Amino acid sequence: MYSKFARAAFAAALLVTLGLAGCSSPGGGGPGAGDPYGQPAEEATPAEEAPASAELTVAESPLGEVVVDAKGLTVYMFDKDTQGADAIACAGPCLDSWPPVTTENDAPSVEGVTGEVGTITAADGSMQVTLNGWPLYYFVGDEAAGDVNGQGVNGVWWVLSSDGERMAG
């Protein structure tokens, strides 16, 4: 969808923006250490390339069965969000690394997901999908269906089981 030059330019601009913002990790190692949002060091997929489909299903991953979108991309929840709230804690540069899972339906379709699925209004006015009250996000470091590179980033990003429970540690 985007040329290699456009993706490289986006990644460079994002890294400069994060650097100018003085972002630093609150601690801990693991994926994304050094960046509180878990931005991978290598070229990342721009947020605009995240699939628009919000249909949720489950798929096998190295972590077990996790919730994914219709294209098989893993979805995540953020510990700093408040379960059941109408607003999200991930904002600004955070959303560059963790774009929201959005839908155009008040009741996104699901298959194999037994947790309660809903929506909230995202900062840009779109409808962000929730699972058991947790707003859902993609991770730009996941490049293909089945990737779970966002799991455990900075100890606050987690995949979810089919019943909508976070799968930590």
Secondary structure as GFF3:
##gff-version 3
##sequence-region A 1 169
A	DSSP	alpha_helix	4	20	.	.	.	ID=ss1
A	DSSP	three_ten_helix	47	49	.	.	.	ID=ss2
A	DSSP	beta_strand	56	61	.	.	.	ID=ss3
A	DSSP	beta_strand	64	69	.	.	.	ID=ss4
A	DSSP	beta_strand	76	78	.	.	.	ID=ss5
A	DSSP	alpha_helix	93	97	.	.	.	ID=ss6
A	DSSP	beta_strand	102	103	.	.	.	ID=ss7
A	DSSP	beta_strand	110	111	.	.	.	ID=ss8
A	DSSP	beta_strand	117	121	.	.	.	ID=ss9
A	DSSP	beta_strand	127	131	.	.	.	ID=ss10
A	DSSP	beta_strand	134	135	.	.	.	ID=ss11
A	DSSP	three_ten_helix	153	155	.	.	.	ID=ss12
A	DSSP	beta_strand	157	159	.	.	.	ID=ss13
###
